[in-house]
Amino acid sequence: MSTIGSNSEDLILNADGGSSTIKLKINGTEKASVSSAGAFTSTTIDATKLTGNLPAISAANLTAIPAANITGTLPAISGASLTGVNAVNGGRKNMIINGGMRINQRGAGSLTINSGSLQYPCDRFAARGVSSAGVFTIEKVTDSPAGFTNSLKATVTTADSSLSGTESYRIVQHIEGNNSYYLNWGSSDNQTATLSFKVKSSLTGTFGGVVQNGDYNRFVPFTYTISSANTWEDKTVTITGDTTGTYQTDTALAVRLNWSLGAAQLGTAGTYSGSALNGATGQTQVISTNGATWQVTGVQLELGSVATDFEYRSYGEELALCERYYEVITGGIGMGIVKSSTAADCSFQPKVNKRAAPTITLAGTLYANDGSAQQGASLSSTGGTQDGLIVVIAFSSLNVGRACMFYTSGLDGRLIADSEL
Amino acid sequence: MIITNAKYTQWQGTNSSVKATIDGVEMLVPLDTSNRHYAEILKQVADGDITIAEAD
């Protein structure tokens, strides 16, 4: 072993010359050096030997740091210093109403879907089957992923394994133009939207859906993959806005958001079509497997290309949003006037202004009291707007000219105002 | 929708709604084209599938 050393005095390695460098080599290979400018360079610095505070290093010189190596709590950083970060949508960001499937004013249990008529297993979400060949049931259940209390569950009870023509089985939410106008679909200022949801199925593979405009002449399919059977999975779908077609921006139906359980009219995911499509090419035809199940909850559709956390709303807010489309009234219905011995006009003021003048249905028993209580018979007529109605109700024996109160007894009677899309 | 027994009803002497049985349920449907039931009634009338009886 050879040693260059000194004892109680400096040891100087001197390399004269304008750009001379002191180099340390092992087996002829340079391992470290000191440049004429004083820069120390080493092929490897033993981390255990780095103690104390590091010198201030310009962030510009910190490159290629693996994200996995950034752990722990980040320091507080001024928002003004965060640039190039995708904006997190604040405020009312979710165009979907009742995305957590909690509101169920109709009290629907398990519904059998065997026709094209929309049926609502919970508020705002409907199911339909444009064929009688296949049948599935749909119901609101409590089986749900963390953060949710309910989901919609579809179960195939009669398989349709030979889909053809316009046959289609699907779960859908219809979105009003007033709630989606800012997507600017149907224009050159088309905005991207992101759909996120939680899904679970007894089947695995590629599944499909389709976004349709209200006029039913613009269609863009989408796909998502379910990897594990009977396991809740998070899915995100980016929807590039349409540049053509008409998307309503008022109280009319603007967008139909469909999850397909089976369809014959299939198209390429992400490609718009002017011909009717009800699913995506290559999708799993859930309806073809008897006993197959498919569940969904946590549905959110928002502006932008990033799926943000689900927007939780208070129960009261969510209920009011639902009541714009469907409202059940029990107890005190309204006040009115007896105009004949067999009919009375009832002034009915909905709790929430409706999207459009609502269809009125009476379920159970309605009572009138013009001094003595009488049991109602049936609805005769209605007139009014989305803001308020007069409902003419037939009774057997009333006293003309008297004021009259209309009511139900408990939950037995219900006046229903339906303004669904 | 399966629509039967469609008939105009009146309030204040003018037609104000259609009383009809829709998918097995009796409903009062306002004459508002934004109402999906009325829109479907108009469609089925235009297609010749149903007619709306005059009010009493």
Boltz contact constraints between the chains, C-beta under 6 A:
constraints:
  - contact:
      token1: [A, 117]
      token2: [B, 1]
      max_distance: 6.0
  - contact:
      token1: [A, 117]
      token2: [B, 23]
      max_distance: 6.0
  - contact:
      token1: [A, 251]
      token2: [B, 34]
      max_distance: 6.0
  - contact:
      token1: [A, 356]
      token2: [B, 32]
      max_distance: 6.0
  - contact:
      token1: [A, 356]
      token2: [B, 34]
      max_distance: 6.0
  - contact:
      token1: [A, 356]
      token2: [B, 35]
      max_distance: 6.0
  - contact:
      token1: [A, 357]
      token2: [B, 30]
      max_distance: 6.0
  - contact:
      token1: [A, 357]
      token2: [B, 32]
      max_distance: 6.0
  - contact:
      token1: [A, 357]
      token2: [B, 35]
      max_distance: 6.0
  - contact:
      token1: [A, 359]
      token2: [B, 27]
      max_distance: 6.0
  - contact:
      token1: [A, 359]
      token2: [B, 29]
      max_distance: 6.0
  - contact:
      token1: [A, 359]
      token2: [B, 37]
      max_distance: 6.0
  - contact:
      token1: [A, 360]
      token2: [B, 28]
      max_distance: 6.0
  - contact:
      token1: [A, 361]
      token2: [B, 25]
      max_distance: 6.0
  - contact:
      token1: [A, 361]
      token2: [B, 27]
      max_distance: 6.0
  - contact:
      token1: [A, 379]
      token2: [B, 28]
      max_distance: 6.0
  - contact:
      token1: [A, 381]
      token2: [B, 9]
      max_distance: 6.0
  - contact:
      token1: [A, 381]
      token2: [B, 11]
      max_distance: 6.0
  - contact:
      token1: [A, 381]
      token2: [B, 16]
      max_distance: 6.0
  - contact:
      token1: [A, 381]
      token2: [B, 17]
      max_distance: 6.0
  - contact:
      token1: [A, 382]
      token2: [B, 17]
      max_distance: 6.0
  - contact:
      token1: [A, 382]
      token2: [B, 28]
      max_distance: 6.0
  - contact:
      token1: [A, 383]
      token2: [B, 11]
      max_distance: 6.0
  - contact:
      token1: [A, 383]
      token2: [B, 16]
      max_distance: 6.0
